[in-house]
């Protein structure tokens, strides 16, 4: 399984995002992949299909979402 390497600020953002009750499978998937968990394990933990985990990893959507959120926060500051 290919690991995703996240920048420290990405890990922090995604961790805060999930702790605030904002439930996002994408954020959880990225954090678990970053920790070295296997796709099947992630799917079982989050009660989603392994294909969904794989698609999230391939799409880059979660990283793009982080970038968009981060840019939006900087513009509003």
mmCIF file as gemmi writes it, N, C-alpha and C atoms, coordinates in Angstrom:
data_model
loop_
_atom_site.group_PDB
_atom_site.id
_atom_site.type_symbol
_atom_site.label_atom_id
_atom_site.label_alt_id
_atom_site.label_comp_id
_atom_site.label_asym_id
_atom_site.label_entity_id
_atom_site.label_seq_id
_atom_site.pdbx_PDB_ins_code
_atom_site.Cartn_x
_atom_site.Cartn_y
_atom_site.Cartn_z
_atom_site.occupancy
_atom_site.B_iso_or_equiv
_atom_site.pdbx_formal_charge
_atom_site.auth_seq_id
_atom_site.auth_asym_id
_atom_site.pdbx_PDB_model_num
ATOM 1 N N . UNK Axp A 1 ? 0.841 -1.177 0 1 0 ? 1 A 1
ATOM 2 C CA . UNK Axp A 1 ? 0 0 0 1 0 ? 1 A 1
ATOM 3 C C . UNK Axp A 1 ? 0.885 1.239 0 1 0 ? 1 A 1
ATOM 4 N N . UNK Axp A 2 ? 0.548 2.174 -0.855 1 0 ? 2 A 1
ATOM 5 C CA . UNK Axp A 2 ? 1.304 3.42 -0.924 1 0 ? 2 A 1
ATOM 6 C C . UNK Axp A 2 ? 0.917 4.317 0.246 1 0 ? 2 A 1
ATOM 7 N N . UNK Axp A 3 ? 1.925 4.782 0.962 1 0 ? 3 A 1
ATOM 8 C CA . UNK Axp A 3 ? 1.691 5.707 2.074 1 0 ? 3 A 1
ATOM 9 C C . UNK Axp A 3 ? 1.546 7.119 1.563 1 0 ? 3 A 1
ATOM 10 N N . UNK Axp A 4 ? 0.747 7.885 2.255 1 0 ? 4 A 1
ATOM 11 C CA . UNK Axp A 4 ? 0.589 9.298 1.944 1 0 ? 4 A 1
ATOM 12 C C . UNK Axp A 4 ? 1.41 10.066 2.962 1 0 ? 4 A 1
ATOM 13 N N . UNK Axp A 5 ? 2.271 10.918 2.488 1 0 ? 5 A 1
ATOM 14 C CA . UNK Axp A 5 ? 3.063 11.756 3.38 1 0 ? 5 A 1
ATOM 15 C C . UNK Axp A 5 ? 2.395 13.125 3.465 1 0 ? 5 A 1
ATOM 16 N N . UNK Axp A 6 ? 1.941 13.474 4.636 1 0 ? 6 A 1
ATOM 17 C CA . UNK Axp A 6 ? 1.295 14.766 4.852 1 0 ? 6 A 1
ATOM 18 C C . UNK Axp A 6 ? 2.253 15.696 5.564 1 0 ? 6 A 1
ATOM 19 N N . UNK Axp A 7 ? 2.159 16.954 5.229 1 0 ? 7 A 1
ATOM 20 C CA . UNK Axp A 7 ? 2.94 17.964 5.932 1 0 ? 7 A 1
ATOM 21 C C . UNK Axp A 7 ? 2.389 18.08 7.351 1 0 ? 7 A 1
ATOM 22 N N . UNK Axp A 8 ? 3.218 18.526 8.276 1 0 ? 8 A 1
ATOM 23 C CA . UNK Axp A 8 ? 2.811 18.649 9.672 1 0 ? 8 A 1
ATOM 24 C C . UNK Axp A 8 ? 1.554 19.504 9.817 1 0 ? 8 A 1
ATOM 25 N N . UNK Axp A 9 ? 1.471 20.591 9.06 1 0 ? 9 A 1
ATOM 26 C CA . UNK Axp A 9 ? 0.295 21.467 9.18 1 0 ? 9 A 1
ATOM 27 C C . UNK Axp A 9 ? -0.951 20.79 8.619 1 0 ? 9 A 1
ATOM 28 N N . UNK Axp A 10 ? -0.797 19.904 7.623 1 0 ? 10 A 1
ATOM 29 C CA . UNK Axp A 10 ? -1.935 19.166 7.095 1 0 ? 10 A 1
ATOM 30 C C . UNK Axp A 10 ? -2.458 18.177 8.141 1 0 ? 10 A 1
ATOM 31 N N . UNK Axp A 11 ? -1.558 17.488 8.823 1 0 ? 11 A 1
ATOM 32 C CA . UNK Axp A 11 ? -1.949 16.549 9.868 1 0 ? 11 A 1
ATOM 33 C C . UNK Axp A 11 ? -2.678 17.299 10.985 1 0 ? 11 A 1
ATOM 34 N N . UNK Axp A 12 ? -2.135 18.441 11.371 1 0 ? 12 A 1
ATOM 35 C CA . UNK Axp A 12 ? -2.743 19.249 12.429 1 0 ? 12 A 1
ATOM 36 C C . UNK Axp A 12 ? -4.144 19.703 12.017 1 0 ? 12 A 1
ATOM 37 N N . UNK Axp A 13 ? -4.283 20.223 10.803 1 0 ? 13 A 1
ATOM 38 C CA . UNK Axp A 13 ? -5.578 20.694 10.324 1 0 ? 13 A 1
ATOM 39 C C . UNK Axp A 13 ? -6.595 19.554 10.297 1 0 ? 13 A 1
ATOM 40 N N . UNK Axp A 14 ? -6.207 18.42 9.722 1 0 ? 14 A 1
ATOM 41 C CA . UNK Axp A 14 ? -7.136 17.301 9.616 1 0 ? 14 A 1
ATOM 42 C C . UNK Axp A 14 ? -7.511 16.766 10.996 1 0 ? 14 A 1
ATOM 43 N N . UNK Axp A 15 ? -6.55 16.74 11.906 1 0 ? 15 A 1
ATOM 44 C CA . UNK Axp A 15 ? -6.836 16.31 13.273 1 0 ? 15 A 1
ATOM 45 C C . UNK Axp A 15 ? -7.834 17.223 13.949 1 0 ? 15 A 1
ATOM 46 N N . UNK Axp A 16 ? -7.641 18.538 13.805 1 0 ? 16 A 1
ATOM 47 C CA . UNK Axp A 16 ? -8.568 19.512 14.39 1 0 ? 16 A 1
ATOM 48 C C . UNK Axp A 16 ? -9.945 19.403 13.741 1 0 ? 16 A 1
ATOM 49 N N . UNK Axp A 17 ? -9.944 19.21 12.44 1 0 ? 17 A 1
ATOM 50 C CA . UNK Axp A 17 ? -11.182 19.092 11.67 1 0 ? 17 A 1
ATOM 51 C C . UNK Axp A 17 ? -12.023 17.938 12.203 1 0 ? 17 A 1
ATOM 52 N N . UNK Axp A 18 ? -11.392 16.788 12.436 1 0 ? 18 A 1
ATOM 53 C CA . UNK Axp A 18 ? -12.147 15.627 12.91 1 0 ? 18 A 1
ATOM 54 C C . UNK Axp A 18 ? -12.516 15.739 14.375 1 0 ? 18 A 1
ATOM 55 N N . UNK Axp A 19 ? -11.718 16.418 15.189 1 0 ? 19 A 1
ATOM 56 C CA . UNK Axp A 19 ? -12.022 16.569 16.616 1 0 ? 19 A 1
ATOM 57 C C . UNK Axp A 19 ? -13.186 17.517 16.858 1 0 ? 19 A 1
ATOM 58 N N . UNK Axp A 20 ? -13.425 18.441 15.942 1 0 ? 20 A 1
ATOM 59 C CA . UNK Axp A 20 ? -14.493 19.423 16.116 1 0 ? 20 A 1
ATOM 60 C C . UNK Axp A 20 ? -15.859 18.851 15.762 1 0 ? 20 A 1
ATOM 61 N N . UNK Axp A 21 ? -15.903 17.551 15.514 1 0 ? 21 A 1
ATOM 62 C CA . UNK Axp A 21 ? -17.179 16.923 15.191 1 0 ? 21 A 1
ATOM 63 C C . UNK Axp A 21 ? -17.531 17.021 13.726 1 0 ? 21 A 1
ATOM 64 N N . UNK Axp A 22 ? -16.664 17.609 12.951 1 0 ? 22 A 1
ATOM 65 C CA . UNK Axp A 22 ? -16.911 17.677 11.521 1 0 ? 22 A 1
ATOM 66 C C . UNK Axp A 22 ? -16.457 16.348 10.944 1 0 ? 22 A 1
ATOM 67 N N . UNK Axp A 23 ? -17.415 15.487 10.71 1 0 ? 23 A 1
ATOM 68 C CA . UNK Axp A 23 ? -17.084 14.134 10.307 1 0 ? 23 A 1
ATOM 69 C C . UNK Axp A 23 ? -16.859 14.087 8.802 1 0 ? 23 A 1
ATOM 70 N N . UNK Axp A 24 ? -15.655 13.824 8.44 1 0 ? 24 A 1
ATOM 71 C CA . UNK Axp A 24 ? -15.295 13.719 7.039 1 0 ? 24 A 1
ATOM 72 C C . UNK Axp A 24 ? -14.513 12.434 6.841 1 0 ? 24 A 1
ATOM 73 N N . UNK Axp A 25 ? -15.069 11.537 6.056 1 0 ? 25 A 1
ATOM 74 C CA . UNK Axp A 25 ? -14.365 10.289 5.77 1 0 ? 25 A 1
ATOM 75 C C . UNK Axp A 25 ? -13.018 10.585 5.136 1 0 ? 25 A 1
ATOM 76 N N . UNK Axp A 26 ? -12.966 11.617 4.297 1 0 ? 26 A 1
ATOM 77 C CA . UNK Axp A 26 ? -11.703 11.951 3.631 1 0 ? 26 A 1
ATOM 78 C C . UNK Axp A 26 ? -10.619 12.3 4.647 1 0 ? 26 A 1
ATOM 79 N N . UNK Axp A 27 ? -10.958 13.117 5.611 1 0 ? 27 A 1
ATOM 80 C CA . UNK Axp A 27 ? -9.972 13.513 6.614 1 0 ? 27 A 1
ATOM 81 C C . UNK Axp A 27 ? -9.513 12.306 7.417 1 0 ? 27 A 1
ATOM 82 N N . UNK Axp A 28 ? -10.451 11.482 7.829 1 0 ? 28 A 1
ATOM 83 C CA . UNK Axp A 28 ? -10.097 10.297 8.599 1 0 ? 28 A 1
ATOM 84 C C . UNK Axp A 28 ? -9.234 9.343 7.772 1 0 ? 28 A 1
ATOM 85 N N . UNK Axp A 29 ? -9.61 9.146 6.521 1 0 ? 29 A 1
ATOM 86 C CA . UNK Axp A 29 ? -8.834 8.248 5.654 1 0 ? 29 A 1
ATOM 87 C C . UNK Axp A 29 ? -7.401 8.749 5.527 1 0 ? 29 A 1
ATOM 88 N N . UNK Axp A 30 ? -7.232 10.024 5.23 1 0 ? 30 A 1
ATOM 89 C CA . UNK Axp A 30 ? -5.873 10.56 5.068 1 0 ? 30 A 1
ATOM 90 C C . UNK Axp A 30 ? -5.048 10.404 6.331 1 0 ? 30 A 1
ATOM 91 N N . UNK Axp A 31 ? -5.645 10.682 7.476 1 0 ? 31 A 1
ATOM 92 C CA . UNK Axp A 31 ? -4.904 10.555 8.726 1 0 ? 31 A 1
ATOM 93 C C . UNK Axp A 31 ? -4.506 9.107 8.988 1 0 ? 31 A 1
ATOM 94 N N . UNK Axp A 32 ? -5.404 8.173 8.729 1 0 ? 32 A 1
ATOM 95 C CA . UNK Axp A 32 ? -5.09 6.768 8.964 1 0 ? 32 A 1
ATOM 96 C C . UNK Axp A 32 ? -4.058 6.232 7.977 1 0 ? 32 A 1
ATOM 97 N N . UNK Axp A 33 ? -4.142 6.652 6.724 1 0 ? 33 A 1
ATOM 98 C CA . UNK Axp A 33 ? -3.131 6.242 5.735 1 0 ? 33 A 1
ATOM 99 C C . UNK Axp A 33 ? -1.778 6.817 6.136 1 0 ? 33 A 1
ATOM 100 N N . UNK Axp A 34 ? -1.783 8.063 6.569 1 0 ? 34 A 1
ATOM 101 C CA . UNK Axp A 34 ? -0.553 8.717 7.01 1 0 ? 34 A 1
ATOM 102 C C . UNK Axp A 34 ? 0.096 7.941 8.155 1 0 ? 34 A 1
ATOM 103 N N . UNK Axp A 35 ? -0.737 7.33 8.996 1 0 ? 35 A 1
ATOM 104 C CA . UNK Axp A 35 ? -0.232 6.54 10.124 1 0 ? 35 A 1
ATOM 105 C C . UNK Axp A 35 ? 0.196 5.13 9.707 1 0 ? 35 A 1
ATOM 106 N N . UNK Axp A 36 ? 0.027 4.806 8.42 1 0 ? 36 A 1
ATOM 107 C CA . UNK Axp A 36 ? 0.482 3.514 7.924 1 0 ? 36 A 1
ATOM 108 C C . UNK Axp A 36 ? -0.549 2.405 7.962 1 0 ? 36 A 1
ATOM 109 N N . UNK Axp A 37 ? -1.807 2.739 8.214 1 0 ? 37 A 1
ATOM 110 C CA . UNK Axp A 37 ? -2.861 1.729 8.238 1 0 ? 37 A 1
ATOM 111 C C . UNK Axp A 37 ? -3.155 1.242 6.825 1 0 ? 37 A 1
ATOM 112 N N . UNK Axp A 38 ? -3.56 -0.014 6.703 1 0 ? 38 A 1
ATOM 113 C CA . UNK Axp A 38 ? -3.894 -0.605 5.409 1 0 ? 38 A 1
ATOM 114 C C . UNK Axp A 38 ? -5.313 -0.237 5.01 1 0 ? 38 A 1
ATOM 115 N N . UNK Axp A 39 ? -5.567 -0.27 3.701 1 0 ? 39 A 1
ATOM 116 C CA . UNK Axp A 39 ? -6.88 0.104 3.189 1 0 ? 39 A 1
ATOM 117 C C . UNK Axp A 39 ? -7.999 -0.717 3.811 1 0 ? 39 A 1
ATOM 118 N N . UNK Axp A 40 ? -7.795 -2.022 3.936 1 0 ? 40 A 1
ATOM 119 C CA . UNK Axp A 40 ? -8.849 -2.869 4.51 1 0 ? 40 A 1
ATOM 120 C C . UNK Axp A 40 ? -9.109 -2.523 5.976 1 0 ? 40 A 1
ATOM 121 N N . UNK Axp A 41 ? -8.063 -2.203 6.712 1 0 ? 41 A 1
ATOM 122 C CA . UNK Axp A 41 ? -8.213 -1.815 8.113 1 0 ? 41 A 1
ATOM 123 C C . UNK Axp A 41 ? -8.965 -0.495 8.223 1 0 ? 41 A 1
ATOM 124 N N . UNK Axp A 42 ? -8.606 0.457 7.381 1 0 ? 42 A 1
ATOM 125 C CA . UNK Axp A 42 ? -9.285 1.763 7.382 1 0 ? 42 A 1
ATOM 126 C C . UNK Axp A 42 ? -10.761 1.584 7.052 1 0 ? 42 A 1
ATOM 127 N N . UNK Axp A 43 ? -11.049 0.774 6.051 1 0 ? 43 A 1
ATOM 128 C CA . UNK Axp A 43 ? -12.437 0.53 5.655 1 0 ? 43 A 1
ATOM 129 C C . UNK Axp A 43 ? -13.236 -0.049 6.819 1 0 ? 43 A 1
ATOM 130 N N . UNK Axp A 44 ? -12.645 -0.983 7.552 1 0 ? 44 A 1
ATOM 131 C CA . UNK Axp A 44 ? -13.334 -1.576 8.7 1 0 ? 44 A 1
ATOM 132 C C . UNK Axp A 44 ? -13.536 -0.556 9.815 1 0 ? 44 A 1
ATOM 133 N N . UNK Axp A 45 ? -12.514 0.247 10.107 1 0 ? 45 A 1
ATOM 134 C CA . UNK Axp A 45 ? -12.607 1.246 11.174 1 0 ? 45 A 1
ATOM 135 C C . UNK Axp A 45 ? -13.712 2.262 10.883 1 0 ? 45 A 1
ATOM 136 N N . UNK Axp A 46 ? -13.768 2.727 9.634 1 0 ? 46 A 1
ATOM 137 C CA . UNK Axp A 46 ? -14.7 3.794 9.265 1 0 ? 46 A 1
ATOM 138 C C . UNK Axp A 46 ? -16.027 3.285 8.718 1 0 ? 46 A 1
ATOM 139 N N . UNK Axp A 47 ? -16.135 1.951 8.596 1 0 ? 47 A 1
ATOM 140 C CA . UNK Axp A 47 ? -17.347 1.336 8.054 1 0 ? 47 A 1
ATOM 141 C C . UNK Axp A 47 ? -17.673 1.862 6.652 1 0 ? 47 A 1
ATOM 142 N N . UNK Axp A 48 ? -16.647 1.9 5.822 1 0 ? 48 A 1
ATOM 143 C CA . UNK Axp A 48 ? -16.791 2.273 4.416 1 0 ? 48 A 1
ATOM 144 C C . UNK Axp A 48 ? -16.12 1.183 3.584 1 0 ? 48 A 1
ATOM 145 N N . UNK Axp A 49 ? -16.323 1.206 2.286 1 0 ? 49 A 1
ATOM 146 C CA . UNK Axp A 49 ? -15.722 0.17 1.445 1 0 ? 49 A 1
ATOM 147 C C . UNK Axp A 49 ? -14.239 0.449 1.214 1 0 ? 49 A 1
ATOM 148 N N . UNK Axp A 50 ? -13.492 -0.619 0.939 1 0 ? 50 A 1
ATOM 149 C CA . UNK Axp A 50 ? -12.08 -0.476 0.624 1 0 ? 50 A 1
ATOM 150 C C . UNK Axp A 50 ? -11.913 0.348 -0.646 1 0 ? 50 A 1
ATOM 151 N N . UNK Axp A 51 ? -12.856 0.199 -1.584 1 0 ? 51 A 1
ATOM 152 C CA . UNK Axp A 51 ? -12.805 0.979 -2.823 1 0 ? 51 A 1
ATOM 153 C C . UNK Axp A 51 ? -12.917 2.476 -2.531 1 0 ? 51 A 1
ATOM 154 N N . UNK Axp A 52 ? -13.749 2.843 -1.565 1 0 ? 52 A 1
ATOM 155 C CA . UNK Axp A 52 ? -13.879 4.251 -1.183 1 0 ? 52 A 1
ATOM 156 C C . UNK Axp A 52 ? -12.559 4.765 -0.636 1 0 ? 52 A 1
ATOM 157 N N . UNK Axp A 53 ? -11.915 3.974 0.205 1 0 ? 53 A 1
ATOM 158 C CA . UNK Axp A 53 ? -10.608 4.36 0.752 1 0 ? 53 A 1
ATOM 159 C C . UNK Axp A 53 ? -9.62 4.569 -0.389 1 0 ? 53 A 1
ATOM 160 N N . UNK Axp A 54 ? -9.586 3.625 -1.31 1 0 ? 54 A 1
ATOM 161 C CA . UNK Axp A 54 ? -8.671 3.713 -2.441 1 0 ? 54 A 1
ATOM 162 C C . UNK Axp A 54 ? -8.954 4.949 -3.291 1 0 ? 54 A 1
ATOM 163 N N . UNK Axp A 55 ? -10.216 5.214 -3.554 1 0 ? 55 A 1
ATOM 164 C CA . UNK Axp A 55 ? -10.596 6.376 -4.371 1 0 ? 55 A 1
ATOM 165 C C . UNK Axp A 55 ? -10.2 7.684 -3.697 1 0 ? 55 A 1
ATOM 166 N N . UNK Axp A 56 ? -10.37 7.768 -2.393 1 0 ? 56 A 1
ATOM 167 C CA . UNK Axp A 56 ? -9.989 8.984 -1.671 1 0 ? 56 A 1
ATOM 168 C C . UNK Axp A 56 ? -8.486 9.195 -1.78 1 0 ? 56 A 1
ATOM 169 N N . UNK Axp A 57 ? -7.726 8.113 -1.614 1 0 ? 57 A 1
ATOM 170 C CA . UNK Axp A 57 ? -6.268 8.219 -1.716 1 0 ? 57 A 1
ATOM 171 C C . UNK Axp A 57 ? -5.844 8.68 -3.106 1 0 ? 57 A 1
ATOM 172 N N . UNK Axp A 58 ? -6.486 8.144 -4.137 1 0 ? 58 A 1
ATOM 173 C CA . UNK Axp A 58 ? -6.108 8.46 -5.512 1 0 ? 58 A 1
ATOM 174 C C . UNK Axp A 58 ? -6.539 9.853 -5.943 1 0 ? 58 A 1
ATOM 175 N N . UNK Axp A 59 ? -7.665 10.301 -5.432 1 0 ? 59 A 1
ATOM 176 C CA . UNK Axp A 59 ? -8.262 11.54 -5.937 1 0 ? 59 A 1
ATOM 177 C C . UNK Axp A 59 ? -7.513 12.793 -5.522 1 0 ? 59 A 1
ATOM 178 N N . UNK Axp A 60 ? -6.893 12.749 -4.363 1 0 ? 60 A 1
ATOM 179 C CA . UNK Axp A 60 ? -6.242 13.95 -3.871 1 0 ? 60 A 1
ATOM 180 C C . UNK Axp A 60 ? -7.243 14.983 -3.393 1 0 ? 60 A 1
ATOM 181 N N . UNK Axp A 61 ? -8.524 14.639 -3.413 1 0 ? 61 A 1
ATOM 182 C CA . UNK Axp A 61 ? -9.568 15.586 -3.039 1 0 ? 61 A 1
ATOM 183 C C . UNK Axp A 61 ? -9.384 16.104 -1.622 1 0 ? 61 A 1
ATOM 184 N N . UNK Axp A 62 ? -9.007 15.242 -0.718 1 0 ? 62 A 1
ATOM 185 C CA . UNK Axp A 62 ? -8.852 15.679 0.668 1 0 ? 62 A 1
ATOM 186 C C . UNK Axp A 62 ? -7.731 16.697 0.803 1 0 ? 62 A 1
ATOM 187 N N . UNK Axp A 63 ? -6.631 16.475 0.111 1 0 ? 63 A 1
ATOM 188 C CA . UNK Axp A 63 ? -5.528 17.427 0.172 1 0 ? 63 A 1
ATOM 189 C C . UNK Axp A 63 ? -5.951 18.744 -0.477 1 0 ? 63 A 1
ATOM 190 N N . UNK Axp A 64 ? -6.701 18.673 -1.568 1 0 ? 64 A 1
ATOM 191 C CA . UNK Axp A 64 ? -7.184 19.894 -2.21 1 0 ? 64 A 1
ATOM 192 C C . UNK Axp A 64 ? -8.139 20.632 -1.281 1 0 ? 64 A 1
ATOM 193 N N . UNK Axp A 65 ? -8.987 19.888 -0.583 1 0 ? 65 A 1
ATOM 194 C CA . UNK Axp A 65 ? -9.911 20.502 0.368 1 0 ? 65 A 1
ATOM 195 C C . UNK Axp A 65 ? -9.139 21.227 1.453 1 0 ? 65 A 1
ATOM 196 N N . UNK Axp A 66 ? -8.082 20.58 1.97 1 0 ? 66 A 1
ATOM 197 C CA . UNK Axp A 66 ? -7.252 21.222 2.983 1 0 ? 66 A 1
ATOM 198 C C . UNK Axp A 66 ? -6.671 22.517 2.436 1 0 ? 66 A 1
ATOM 199 N N . UNK Axp A 67 ? -6.124 22.471 1.224 1 0 ? 67 A 1
ATOM 200 C CA . UNK Axp A 67 ? -5.498 23.654 0.639 1 0 ? 67 A 1
ATOM 201 C C . UNK Axp A 67 ? -6.504 24.778 0.465 1 0 ? 67 A 1
ATOM 202 N N . UNK Axp A 68 ? -7.7 24.432 0.002 1 0 ? 68 A 1
ATOM 203 C CA . UNK Axp A 68 ? -8.726 25.449 -0.201 1 0 ? 68 A 1
ATOM 204 C C . UNK Axp A 68 ? -9.146 26.065 1.132 1 0 ? 68 A 1
ATOM 205 N N . UNK Axp A 69 ? -9.34 25.229 2.159 1 0 ? 69 A 1
ATOM 206 C CA . UNK Axp A 69 ? -9.73 25.726 3.476 1 0 ? 69 A 1
ATOM 207 C C . UNK Axp A 69 ? -8.635 26.622 4.048 1 0 ? 69 A 1
ATOM 208 N N . UNK Axp A 70 ? -7.397 26.186 3.9 1 0 ? 70 A 1
ATOM 209 C CA . UNK Axp A 70 ? -6.267 26.935 4.432 1 0 ? 70 A 1
ATOM 210 C C . UNK Axp A 70 ? -6.153 28.289 3.75 1 0 ? 70 A 1
ATOM 211 N N . UNK Axp A 71 ? -6.302 28.311 2.43 1 0 ? 71 A 1
ATOM 212 C CA . UNK Axp A 71 ? -6.23 29.561 1.678 1 0 ? 71 A 1
ATOM 213 C C . UNK Axp A 71 ? -7.377 30.495 2.055 1 0 ? 71 A 1
ATOM 214 N N . UNK Axp A 72 ? -8.545 29.929 2.272 1 0 ? 72 A 1
ATOM 215 C CA . UNK Axp A 72 ? -9.709 30.733 2.646 1 0 ? 72 A 1
ATOM 216 C C . UNK Axp A 72 ? -9.499 31.379 4.004 1 0 ? 72 A 1
ATOM 217 N N . UNK Axp A 73 ? -8.932 30.63 4.96 1 0 ? 73 A 1
ATOM 218 C CA . UNK Axp A 73 ? -8.682 31.17 6.292 1 0 ? 73 A 1
ATOM 219 C C . UNK Axp A 73 ? -7.653 32.306 6.227 1 0 ? 73 A 1
ATOM 220 N N . UNK Axp A 74 ? -6.648 32.172 5.381 1 0 ? 74 A 1
ATOM 221 C CA . UNK Axp A 74 ? -5.614 33.2 5.271 1 0 ? 74 A 1
ATOM 222 C C . UNK Axp A 74 ? -6.18 34.462 4.645 1 0 ? 74 A 1
ATOM 223 N N . UNK Axp A 75 ? -7.083 34.311 3.666 1 0 ? 75 A 1
ATOM 224 C CA . UNK Axp A 75 ? -7.678 35.463 3.015 1 0 ? 75 A 1
ATOM 225 C C . UNK Axp A 75 ? -8.596 36.229 3.969 1 0 ? 75 A 1
ATOM 226 N N . UNK Axp A 76 ? -9.255 35.498 4.879 1 0 ? 76 A 1
ATOM 227 C CA . UNK Axp A 76 ? -10.194 36.115 5.809 1 0 ? 76 A 1
ATOM 228 C C . UNK Axp A 76 ? -9.497 36.715 7.022 1 0 ? 76 A 1
ATOM 229 N N . UNK Axp A 77 ? -8.218 36.455 7.178 1 0 ? 77 A 1
ATOM 230 C CA . UNK Axp A 77 ? -7.494 36.961 8.356 1 0 ? 77 A 1
ATOM 231 C C . UNK Axp A 77 ? -7.113 38.423 8.203 1 0 ? 77 A 1
